[in-house]
Amino acid sequence: MDRNAAPAVRIRNLTKVFLSRKNEAVHALDGIELDVHQGEVVAIIGPSGCGKSSFLRILAGLDRTYDGEVDWQLTAGARKEGRLTSATVFQTDSTLPWLTVEENVHIGLSKLRLARREIDERTADVLRLVGLAEFPKAFPHELSGGMRQRVAIARALATRPHLLLMDEPLAALDAQTRLVMQQELLTIWRQTNSTVFYVTHDIEEAVTVADRVVVLSARPGRIRMTREVATTKSSVTELRRETAFGDLVVELWDVIANEVGVSLSPADTAEPTKVGAA
């Protein structure tokens, strides 16, 4: 990633408050200040309930009730350019079982006014990128869990989003497949220069795939710490041998452990019940 690249999105004093079922104000996010630069992969980690999912929903445009500013850069006329402002890859399997692989990718392009030829070209390109070029006519039940998640990634990439949002995208996979998919993501980032906002609970995964890791505090979510990832990222296995990798993972674990202790304190045991809390 180019450290001098322009921001893809500027976030200023982002604050999210909602009402619980008891009609009590619950602060999900408080005063978030963050720039996500073009071509950068930013991982967001933190204890449960710290506002990660609320943060992602706001960036995805699914929640427009918040204070502060989310200022998108260079997105004027995005749909005329055949691009979405953002596209999301979810934790759970989001493929439609009655559609083929290529038809699932087409669904992601439905909001863009593209000629059929460009739709077909984009679909072929992204399926080749994620290693599914030989499976365009396959149905999801014929694919492994990792392959289905590649379909979801291909569907998002086909829209050429200014910001790719990934919400625990590998959480449902087994440990071995998860490592393989982390390597696949590194390959995809290198080839596409994607700008990515990556939410995860897995600290090692965050350090593996990201250029920068942002730690949120216990609720209300504030930026507790930001760390650049100074590793070569040649491969997932080689990465884990690097001293810098281990040192950063330990540092992040220490911070998260402290925040988890705060989140489990007696004053914070009452969990919010309204859908939409992170």
C-alpha positions in Angstrom: 0.0 0.0 0.0 1.2 3.5 -0.8 1.4 5.3 2.5 0.9 8.6 0.7 -2.3 7.5 -1.0 -5.4 9.7 -0.8 -8.1 8.7 1.6 -11.0 6.6 0.2 -13.1 7.7 3.2 -12.6 10.1 6.0 -14.4 9.4 9.3 -14.8 12.3 11.8 -16.3 12.2 15.3 -18.5 9.2 14.4 -20.9 8.5 17.3 -23.7 6.0 17.4 -26.4 5.9 20.2 -29.5 3.8 20.1 -32.3 3.0 22.6 -32.5 -0.4 24.3 -35.8 -2.2 24.9 -35.8 -0.5 28.3 -35.7 2.9 26.6 -32.2 3.5 27.8 -29.5 5.1 25.7 -26.8 2.7 24.7 -23.6 4.2 23.2 -22.1 1.9 20.6 -19.5 4.2 19.1 -18.0 7.5 20.5 -15.9 10.0 18.6 -14.3 7.7 16.0 -11.7 9.5 13.9 -10.2 7.4 11.0 -9.0 7.7 7.5 -9.0 4.6 5.3 -6.5 5.2 2.4 -6.9 4.0 -1.2 -5.4 0.6 -1.5 -5.1 0.0 2.2 -6.5 -2.9 4.2 -7.6 -1.8 7.7 -8.5 -4.5 10.2 -10.8 -3.6 13.1 -10.6 -5.7 16.3 -11.9 -5.3 19.8 -14.0 -7.0 22.5 -17.5 -8.2 21.9 -20.0 -5.3 22.0 -17.4 -2.7 21.2 -19.2 -1.4 18.1 -17.4 -3.2 15.2 -20.6 -4.3 13.5 -22.3 -0.9 14.1 -19.3 0.7 12.5 -19.5 -1.6 9.5 -23.3 -1.1 9.1 -22.8 2.6 8.9 -20.1 2.3 6.2 -22.3 -0.1 4.3 -25.1 2.5 4.3 -27.4 0.1 6.3 -27.5 2.6 9.2 -27.9 6.3 8.5 -28.8 7.4 12.1 -25.6 8.6 13.6 -23.7 11.7 14.6 -20.4 12.8 13.0 -19.2 12.6 9.4 -18.5 9.8 6.9 -16.9 11.7 4.0 -16.5 9.5 0.9 -13.6 10.7 -1.4 -13.6 10.4 -5.2 -17.0 8.8 -5.4 -18.9 11.4 -7.3 -20.7 9.6 -10.1 -19.6 6.2 -8.8 -22.5 4.3 -10.4 -22.0 6.0 -13.7 -18.4 4.7 -13.6 -19.8 1.2 -13.0 -18.7 1.1 -9.3 -20.4 0.9 -6.0 -19.4 3.1 -3.0 -19.1 -0.1 -0.9 -19.7 -3.8 -1.1 -19.9 -6.2 1.8 -18.8 -9.8 2.3 -20.6 -11.3 5.3 -19.6 -14.0 7.8 -22.4 -16.4 6.9 -22.8 -18.1 3.6 -24.6 -15.5 1.4 -24.7 -17.4 -1.9 -28.2 -18.0 -3.2 -28.6 -21.8 -3.5 -30.9 -21.7 -6.6 -28.4 -19.7 -8.6 -25.2 -20.8 -10.3 -21.8 -19.3 -9.4 -21.9 -16.9 -12.2 -25.5 -15.9 -11.5 -24.6 -15.2 -7.9 -21.9 -12.8 -9.2 -24.4 -11.2 -11.5 -26.6 -10.4 -8.5 -23.9 -8.1 -7.2 -23.9 -6.1 -10.4 -27.7 -5.6 -10.5 -27.5 -2.1 -9.1 -25.1 -1.0 -11.9 -26.2 -0.1 -15.4 -23.8 -2.3 -17.3 -24.0 -3.8 -20.8 -24.3 -7.6 -20.9 -20.9 -7.9 -22.4 -19.3 -6.0 -19.5 -21.2 -8.1 -17.0 -19.9 -11.3 -18.6 -16.3 -9.9 -18.8 -16.3 -8.8 -15.1 -17.8 -12.1 -14.0 -15.1 -14.1 -15.9 -12.4 -11.9 -14.5 -13.3 -12.1 -10.9 -14.0 -15.9 -11.0 -10.5 -16.3 -12.5 -9.1 -14.1 -9.8 -10.6 -16.2 -6.9 -9.8 -19.5 -8.6 -13.3 -20.5 -9.7 -12.9 -20.1 -13.4 -13.8 -23.7 -14.0 -17.0 -23.6 -11.9 -19.3 -20.9 -13.4 -22.2 -23.3 -13.9 -21.9 -25.0 -10.5 -24.5 -24.5 -7.8 -23.4 -23.6 -4.2 -24.3 -27.1 -2.9 -21.6 -28.5 -5.2 -18.9 -26.3 -3.6 -17.0 -26.5 -0.4 -17.4 -23.8 2.3 -14.2 -22.0 1.2 -15.3 -22.0 -2.4 -18.7 -20.6 -1.5 -17.0 -17.8 0.4 -14.8 -17.1 -2.7 -18.1 -16.7 -4.7 -19.2 -14.0 -2.2 -15.8 -12.3 -2.5 -16.0 -12.4 -6.3 -19.5 -11.0 -6.2 -18.3 -8.0 -4.1 -15.1 -7.5 -6.2 -17.1 -7.5 -9.5 -18.8 -4.2 -8.4 -15.3 -2.6 -8.1 -16.2 -0.9 -4.8 -14.4 2.1 -3.5 -14.4 0.3 -0.2 -14.7 -3.4 0.3 -16.3 -4.3 3.7 -15.6 -7.7 5.2 -17.5 -8.8 8.3 -15.7 -11.8 9.8 -15.6 -13.4 6.3 -13.6 -16.5 7.3 -15.1 -17.1 10.8 -17.3 -20.0 9.6 -14.4 -22.0 8.0 -12.4 -24.7 9.6 -8.8 -23.8 10.7 -7.0 -25.3 7.7 -9.4 -23.7 5.1 -9.1 -20.4 7.0 -5.3 -20.3 6.6 -5.7 -21.1 2.9 -8.2 -18.4 2.5 -6.0 -15.9 4.3 -3.3 -16.6 1.6 -5.9 -16.2 -1.1 -6.9 -12.8 0.3 -3.3 -11.7 0.3 -3.0 -12.7 -3.3 -6.2 -10.9 -4.2 -5.1 -7.7 -2.4 -1.9 -7.6 -4.4 -3.7 -8.1 -7.7 -6.6 -5.7 -7.2 -5.1 -3.0 -4.9 -8.4 -3.1 -3.1 -9.3 -0.7 -0.3 -10.6 -2.9 2.5 -12.3 -2.5 5.9 -11.9 -5.9 7.6 -13.8 -6.7 10.8 -12.6 -9.7 12.8 -12.2 -11.2 16.3 -9.1 -13.1 15.2 -6.0 -11.1 16.1 -3.6 -13.3 14.1 -5.9 -13.0 11.1 -6.0 -9.2 11.4 -2.2 -9.0 11.5 -2.0 -11.5 8.5 -4.3 -9.7 6.1 -4.1 -6.0 7.1 -1.7 -3.1 6.5 -3.0 -1.5 9.7 -4.8 -2.8 12.8 -7.2 -0.6 14.7 -8.3 -1.7 18.2 -11.6 -0.5 19.6 -12.2 -0.1 23.3 -15.0 -1.7 25.3 -18.4 0.0 24.7 -18.7 2.7 23.8 -16.2 1.9 21.1 -13.4 4.4 20.9 -10.1 3.9 19.0 -7.9 2.5 21.7 -4.8 1.9 19.6 -3.6 1.8 16.0 -0.7 -0.2 14.7 1.0 -0.4 11.3 1.8 -4.0 10.2 5.5 -4.0 9.3 5.8 -7.5 7.8 6.7 -8.8 4.3 3.5 -10.8 3.8 5.3 -13.1 1.4 3.1 -16.0 2.5 0.9 -16.9 5.5 3.4 -19.5 6.7 6.5 -17.3 6.3 4.7 -14.4 7.9 4.2 -16.4 11.1 7.9 -16.9 11.4 8.7 -13.2 11.5 9.5 -11.7 14.9 7.5 -8.6 14.0 4.4 -10.7 13.5 4.7 -12.4 16.9 5.5 -9.2 18.7 2.5 -7.4 17.3 0.1 -10.2 18.0 1.3 -10.3 21.7 0.9 -6.5 22.0 -2.6 -6.6 20.5 -3.6 -9.5 22.8 -2.5 -7.6 25.8 -4.6 -4.6 24.9 -7.7 -6.7 24.0 -7.4 -8.7 27.2 -7.5 -5.4 29.2 -10.5 -4.2 27.2 -12.3 -7.6 27.7 -11.8 -7.1 31.5 -13.4 -3.7 31.3 -16.3 -5.1 29.2 -17.0 -7.8 31.8 -17.1 -5.5 34.8 -20.3 -5.5 36.8 -21.4 -2.1 35.5 -21.4 -3.4 32.0 -23.0 -6.8 32.3 -26.4 -5.7 31.0 -26.2 -6.4 27.3 -28.3 -4.3 24.8 -31.2 -6.1 23.4 -32.1 -4.1 20.3 -31.0 -5.5 17.0 -28.2 -3.4 15.5 -25.9 -3.3 18.6 -22.4 -4.4 17.7 
